[in-house]
Amino acid sequence: MAMKPHAGTPPPTKIPVSGVYLFSEGDEPLYVGRSNRLRERYFLHTRNGSRHNQASFAFRIAVQLLDLPAARYTKEGGRKEIALMEDFIREFAAAKTRIRNMNYRYV
């Protein structure tokens, strides 16, 4: 949290290749992840074309807003089936936009 966040913009091109990253709104941390490709991972979370299995934070936001079960490991009601629902498609796109506007930090 001590790092000055990048807000509403992609991270600079010269960042560490791997590390831990944080998305937050204001001072509220919302999602922590780790990656061996920090910059690319940022874009997977925020790119319009990212799928449900690439933008896990956006998936989580959309599922919570629609009050759907957090995780199912069956074919029926699983991630692929959820990703086809019209309501989910709309909320998933909105979540990626929301994430693009969040504060982004990394170490």
Summary of the structure (lengths in Angstrom):
residues: 107
radius of gyration: 14.2
end to end distance: 9.9
largest distance: 43.3
contacts: 284
relative contact order: 0.24
helix: 36%
strand: 20%
